[in-house]
Amino acid sequence: MNGIDIAGKVTIGKKLTLIGGPCMTESIAVCREVAAYLKELCAELNVQYIFKASFDKANRSSGGSIRGPGMEEGLKMLAEVRGEFDVPVLTDIHETIEAERVAEVVDVLQIPAFLCRQTDLLLAAGRTGKVVNVKKGQFMAPEDMKGAVEKVRSTGNDKVMLTERGTSFGYHNLVVDMRSLAVMKSLGVPVVFDATHSVQLPGGLGNASGGQREFIRPLARAAAAVGIDVLFAEVHPDPAHALSDGPNSLNFDDIKTVLTEVKAIYEFGKSR
């Protein structure tokens, strides 16, 4: 598997990479604060960094939940972060019509887990030529993600990553089968571990999702021991007041602890 170059700033597979940022582009102030902190932290730890935030949370538990600023306003914030901090940027797309417009601004297009089987969406993302990060559906066996990879590659785009974010385990719960990271890696693509969504409790609060933040550290360490290329984490200055996914987001102190530990395990694995 060759490394995936992202905007000449990050090479996936060369060394550990963090995809991190607030769940939602809730304000430019929050995006700037998180990007500034994570860029500095990654430089300190010699980790590559990609900023992430979603302009539309299209699959929220309640129709009355805040979804985000929408594509145009959200893309303005992402462009501002990309320019000001000189980092690659990732965001989700949900419909084929969004692919080309979003690709004009960001470096990585992300396919949400619930949409990982949507052929037209995968093809539209692939045709942009951008890196495509496909999240494994909570309902998918890891080996079945081969189909998603093949759909993107059928467009002539080999820049595909797969993300583990937990599998449905009864009602309002997810479980991470660490074997899935090895299975997806065998498909010839970089693997990402989404440490924060993996502890989500979907719909666990009735009209919103809950989360078990206390399990992020042990799961992230375990994933690093199995072997990952990228750690994904949602980070917020004040998770208790985040507009989306607060219960499973990390604050600045916690992401520093988690990333430091993951980096140490990652380096140990590379040395063996």
FENTAQUI-V244681 format. One record per residue. N is the residue number from 1. RES is the residue in three letters. PHI is phi in radians with two decimals (NA if undefined). OMEGA is omega in radians with two decimals (NA if undefined). Layout:
N&RES&PHI&OMEGA + N&RES&PHI&OMEGA
This chain:
1&MET&NA&3.10 + 2&ASN&-1.41&3.11 + 3&GLY&-1.19&3.11 + 4&ILE&-1.80&3.13 + 5&ASP&-1.46&3.11 + 6&ILE&-2.14&3.06 + 7&ALA&1.00&3.14 + 8&GLY&1.21&-3.08 + 9&LYS&-1.99&-3.10 + 10&VAL&-2.36&3.01 + 11&THR&-2.13&-3.13 + 12&ILE&-1.11&-3.12 + 13&GLY&1.77&-3.14 + 14&LYS&-1.29&3.03 + 15&LYS&-2.73&-3.07 + 16&LEU&-1.01&3.12 + 17&THR&-2.16&3.01 + 18&LEU&-1.89&2.88 + 19&ILE&-1.77&-3.04 + 20&GLY&-2.63&3.10 + 21&GLY&2.89&3.12 + 22&PRO&-1.22&3.12 + 23&CYS&-0.98&-3.00 + 24&MET&-2.20&3.01 + 25&THR&-1.34&-3.01 + 26&GLU&-1.30&3.04 + 27&SER&-2.89&3.11 + 28&ILE&-1.18&3.14 + 29&ALA&-1.12&3.12 + 30&VAL&-1.14&3.14 + 31&CYS&-1.05&3.13 + 32&ARG&-1.12&-3.09 + 33&GLU&-1.08&-3.13 + 34&VAL&-1.20&-3.13 + 35&ALA&-1.06&-3.13 + 36&ALA&-1.09&-3.12 + 37&TYR&-1.15&-3.06 + 38&LEU&-1.20&3.08 + 39&LYS&-1.10&3.14 + 40&GLU&-1.15&3.14 + 41&LEU&-1.08&-3.13 + 42&CYS&-1.14&3.08 + 43&ALA&-1.11&3.14 + 44&GLU&-1.10&-3.08 + 45&LEU&-1.63&-3.08 + 46&ASN&1.04&3.10 + 47&VAL&-2.07&3.08 + 48&GLN&-1.31&-3.03 + 49&TYR&-2.30&3.01 + 50&ILE&-2.21&3.11 + 51&PHE&-1.41&3.08 + 52&LYS&-2.33&2.98 + 53&ALA&-2.95&-3.11 + 54&SER&-1.81&3.10 + 55&PHE&-1.48&3.13 + 56&ASP&-2.57&3.04 + 57&LYS&-1.67&-2.95 + 58&ALA&-1.41&-3.08 + 59&ASN&-2.14&-3.12 + 60&ARG&-1.21&-3.04 + 61&SER&-1.07&-3.09 + 62&SER&-2.00&3.08 + 63&GLY&-1.14&3.14 + 64&GLY&-1.62&-3.13 + 65&SER&-1.28&3.08 + 66&ILE&-1.17&-3.10 + 67&ARG&-1.75&-3.10 + 68&GLY&2.15&-3.03 + 69&PRO&-1.38&-3.06 + 70&GLY&1.62&-2.98 + 71&MET&-1.12&-3.02 + 72&GLU&-1.14&-3.14 + 73&GLU&-1.19&3.12 + 74&GLY&-1.11&3.12 + 75&LEU&-1.14&3.07 + 76&LYS&-1.07&3.12 + 77&MET&-1.13&-3.14 + 78&LEU&-1.11&3.10 + 79&ALA&-1.12&-3.14 + 80&GLU&-1.15&3.10 + 81&VAL&-1.10&-3.13 + 82&ARG&-1.04&-3.12 + 83&GLY&-1.30&-3.07 + 84&GLU&-1.20&-3.04 + 85&PHE&-1.81&3.08 + 86&ASP&0.96&3.11 + 87&VAL&-2.21&3.01 + 88&PRO&-1.14&-3.07 + 89&VAL&-2.25&3.11 + 90&LEU&-2.15&2.99 + 91&THR&-2.66&-3.12 + 92&ASP&-1.49&2.87 + 93&ILE&-2.18&-3.07 + 94&HIS&-2.10&-3.11 + 95&GLU&-2.36&-3.10 + 96&THR&-1.03&-3.08 + 97&ILE&-1.14&-3.11 + 98&GLU&-1.43&-2.91 + 99&ALA&-0.98&-3.06 + 100&GLU&-1.14&-3.12 + 101&ARG&-1.12&-3.11 + 102&VAL&-1.18&-3.13 + 103&ALA&-1.12&3.09 + 104&GLU&-1.21&-3.02 + 105&VAL&-1.96&-3.00 + 106&VAL&-1.87&-3.10 + 107&ASP&-1.78&-3.13 + 108&VAL&-2.30&3.04 + 109&LEU&-1.69&-3.12 + 110&GLN&-1.89&3.08 + 111&ILE&-1.72&-3.13 + 112&PRO&-1.06&-3.04 + 113&ALA&-0.97&-3.11 + 114&PHE&-1.15&-3.07 + 115&LEU&-1.94&-3.00 + 116&CYS&-1.20&3.10 + 117&ARG&-1.77&-3.06 + 118&GLN&-1.34&-3.01 + 119&THR&-0.97&-3.08 + 120&ASP&-1.09&3.13 + 121&LEU&-1.18&3.11 + 122&LEU&-1.10&3.13 + 123&LEU&-1.17&3.13 + 124&ALA&-1.11&3.11 + 125&ALA&-1.13&-3.13 + 126&GLY&-1.07&-3.08 + 127&ARG&-1.15&3.11 + 128&THR&-1.23&-3.09 + 129&GLY&1.43&3.12 + 130&LYS&-1.36&2.99 + 131&VAL&-1.11&-3.12 + 132&VAL&-2.06&3.07 + 133&ASN&-1.80&-3.11 + 134&VAL&-1.79&3.08 + 135&LYS&-1.43&3.11 + 136&LYS&-1.17&3.13 + 137&GLY&-1.06&3.12 + 138&GLN&-1.10&-3.08 + 139&PHE&-1.91&-2.99 + 140&MET&-1.86&2.91 + 141&ALA&-1.34&-3.06 + 142&PRO&-1.05&-3.13 + 143&GLU&-1.14&-3.13 + 144&ASP&-1.34&3.06 + 145&MET&-1.27&3.04 + 146&LYS&-0.97&3.14 + 147&GLY&-1.10&3.12 + 148&ALA&-1.12&3.12 + 149&VAL&-1.07&-3.12 + 150&GLU&-1.13&3.12 + 151&LYS&-1.11&3.12 + 152&VAL&-1.15&-3.11 + 153&ARG&-1.14&-3.14 + 154&SER&-1.13&3.11 + 155&THR&-1.52&-3.07 + 156&GLY&1.58&-3.11 + 157&ASN&-1.82&3.14 + 158&ASP&-1.65&-3.04 + 159&LYS&-1.56&-3.07 + 160&VAL&-2.16&3.00 + 161&MET&-2.21&3.08 + 162&LEU&-2.10&-3.08 + 163&THR&-2.07&3.00 + 164&GLU&-1.56&-3.14 + 165&ARG&-2.43&3.08 + 166&GLY&1.69&-3.10 + 167&THR&-2.13&-3.13 + 168&SER&-0.96&-3.09 + 169&PHE&-2.42&-3.03 + 170&GLY&1.32&-3.12 + 171&TYR&-1.41&3.00 + 172&HIS&1.01&-3.13 + 173&ASN&-2.64&3.08 + 174&LEU&-2.26&3.01 + 175&VAL&-2.31&3.11 + 176&VAL&-1.82&3.01 + 177&ASP&-1.64&-3.05 + 178&MET&-1.08&3.08 + 179&ARG&-1.09&-3.08 + 180&SER&-1.10&3.12 + 181&LEU&-1.12&3.12 + 182&ALA&-1.20&3.14 + 183&VAL&-1.11&-3.11 + 184&MET&-1.20&3.09 + 185&LYS&-1.11&-3.13 + 186&SER&-1.19&3.08 + 187&LEU&-1.39&3.08 + 188&GLY&1.48&3.14 + 189&VAL&-2.28&3.01 + 190&PRO&-1.15&3.12 + 191&VAL&-2.01&-3.10 + 192&VAL&-2.07&3.01 + 193&PHE&-1.91&3.10 + 194&ASP&-1.53&-3.01 + 195&ALA&-1.22&-3.05 + 196&THR&-1.56&3.09 + 197&HIS&-1.21&-3.13 + 198&SER&-1.21&3.10 + 199&VAL&-1.85&3.10 + 200&GLN&-1.20&3.00 + 201&LEU&-1.99&-3.01 + 202&PRO&-0.99&-3.14 + 203&GLY&1.19&-3.02 + 204&GLY&-1.18&3.12 + 205&LEU&-1.78&3.14 + 206&GLY&1.56&3.12 + 207&ASN&-1.83&3.12 + 208&ALA&-2.77&3.11 + 209&SER&-1.53&3.05 + 210&GLY&-1.71&3.14 + 211&GLY&-2.95&3.13 + 212&GLN&-2.11&-3.03 + 213&ARG&-1.00&-3.07 + 214&GLU&-1.14&-3.13 + 215&PHE&-1.69&-3.13 + 216&ILE&-1.11&-3.09 + 217&ARG&-1.04&-3.11 + 218&PRO&-1.11&3.13 + 219&LEU&-1.20&3.12 + 220&ALA&-1.12&3.10 + 221&ARG&-1.11&3.14 + 222&ALA&-1.11&3.14 + 223&ALA&-1.11&3.12 + 224&ALA&-1.11&3.13 + 225&ALA&-1.21&3.09 + 226&VAL&-1.18&3.12 + 227&GLY&2.13&3.10 + 228&ILE&-2.23&3.05 + 229&ASP&-1.75&-3.01 + 230&VAL&-2.45&2.96 + 231&LEU&-1.82&3.12 + 232&PHE&-1.95&3.13 + 233&ALA&-2.62&3.02 + 234&GLU&-1.56&-3.00 + 235&VAL&-2.26&-3.12 + 236&HIS&-2.50&3.12 + 237&PRO&-1.06&-3.10 + 238&ASP&-2.55&-3.04 + 239&PRO&-0.95&-3.13 + 240&ALA&-1.10&-3.13 + 241&HIS&-2.01&3.08 + 242&ALA&-1.15&-3.11 + 243&LEU&-1.39&3.12 + 244&SER&-2.70&3.04 + 245&ASP&1.03&3.10 + 246&GLY&-1.02&-3.08 + 247&PRO&-1.08&3.12 + 248&ASN&-2.08&3.05 + 249&SER&-1.74&3.12 + 250&LEU&-1.80&2.99 + 251&ASN&-1.53&-3.03 + 252&PHE&-1.11&-3.14 + 253&ASP&-1.11&-3.08 + 254&ASP&-1.22&3.13 + 255&ILE&-1.17&3.09 + 256&LYS&-1.10&3.12 + 257&THR&-1.10&-3.10 + 258&VAL&-1.09&-3.09 + 259&LEU&-1.16&3.10 + 260&THR&-1.09&3.14 + 261&GLU&-1.19&3.14 + 262&VAL&-1.09&3.13 + 263&LYS&-1.06&-3.13 + 264&ALA&-1.10&-3.14 + 265&ILE&-1.22&3.10 + 266&TYR&-1.02&-3.12 + 267&GLU&-1.15&3.10 + 268&PHE&-1.08&3.13 + 269&GLY&-1.09&-3.14 + 270&LYS&-1.17&-3.07 + 271&SER&-1.47&-3.08 + 272&ARG&-1.44&NA
